[in-house]
Amino acid sequence: MTRQEFTKNITQLLSEMITAGENPVIDYALRGTMDQVYLYLRKKTQCDGINKLSKHQSGCAVDIYLSDINGTIQFVWNEQKSIKWHERWQQLGGKALIIFADGTKDYGHFEG
């Protein structure tokens, strides 16, 4: 998926989320190498940013979180909501929900 296609598709997903009553917040729309290395060293990602690049580094991934009615960002996704939106994201051409080797799931991560 090109960056332009990713932008179009993620915009569609966000629009559908808003129409469904969600309050999405985009985080990490574009990540530089040093930010990626920092997250890797903190064991927050499996991509080291140098030998294994993240889709965030090319602008083809975002982290999306939901906020409550007071505007407080909920960094922990409800699993059912995450699965619903990841299934829709796949219909739009995006990749499936990432499940790490230890079984943890990256609910907020959407990549092309």
N, C-alpha and C positions, 0 to 999 in steps of 0.2 A: 504494500500500500504506500503510495507516495505521500509526501507531507500535505499536499493539497487535498488528496482524497481523505486522508486522516482528518484534516480540519473539517471538511464537509460532513463526514460521518459522525464525528464526535459532536459537532453542532446539532446534528439531527437527534442524537441520543440525548443530549442535554435538553433540547426542546421537548422531547417526549417525557423526560423526567419532570420537567416543570409543569407540563400539561397534566401529568398524573398527580400533581400536588407535592412533589419533592422540592427541596431547596438545595440543589447541588452547588458545591464550591470546588473550583479547580485548584489543584496544587501541583507543583512541579511540572509545568507545561514544557519547559526546556531546561535541561540540567547540563551544566558544564562539567568538564573532566574532573576538576578538583572536588566539586560537590559529590560526584559519583564515587570517587576514591574514598572520600570521607565516609559516605554511607556504607561502602564495602568494608572498610576497616572497623566500623561499628556493627558489622554483621546484619545490616538492614537490607542488603541486596546480595545477589550472587554474581553480579556484574562488577568487575573491578574498575571499569572505566577506561582501561588501557588495552588489555589483551582481550577482554570480553566486554564489548560495548553494550550499553543499555539503549533501548529505543527512546528513552527520555533524551539522550544526547543528540538524537537526530530530529527531535520534535515530533516523533510518532508515538508518543505515549504521554498520558497524563494520569495523575492520581485524582480521583473524584471522591469527595466526602459529602455528607449531607449535613445541613444545619437544622436546628430545631426552630420553633416559631420565634424564639428570642434571638436567633442569629448565632447561637453557640454551635460551633462546628463539632460534629460527632465523628471523631477519628476512628471509632470502632463501628463497623458496619453490622447491621442486622443481616444474618446469613441468607435468609429467604429473599430479602430485597436485593442483595448482591447477586445472588444466582439469577434472579429475574432480569436484572439489568445486564448482566454478562451474557445471558442467552440472547437478549435483544442486540447487544453489541456484536455478537457473532453473526446474527442475521444481517447486520450492516457491513459485514466483512472483517470485523476485528477478531483478535485472537481470544481464545478461551481463558477463563479464570486461571491464574497461575497458582499451582500447588507446589510448594517446595518439597525437597527430599524428606524433611522431617514431618511433613503432613500439614504444616501451616499454610493458610491460604491468604493471598494478597488481594483481599476483597476490593480495595479502592483503586487498584491498578487496571487501567484500560489501555491496551496497545494495539496498534495496527499491524 
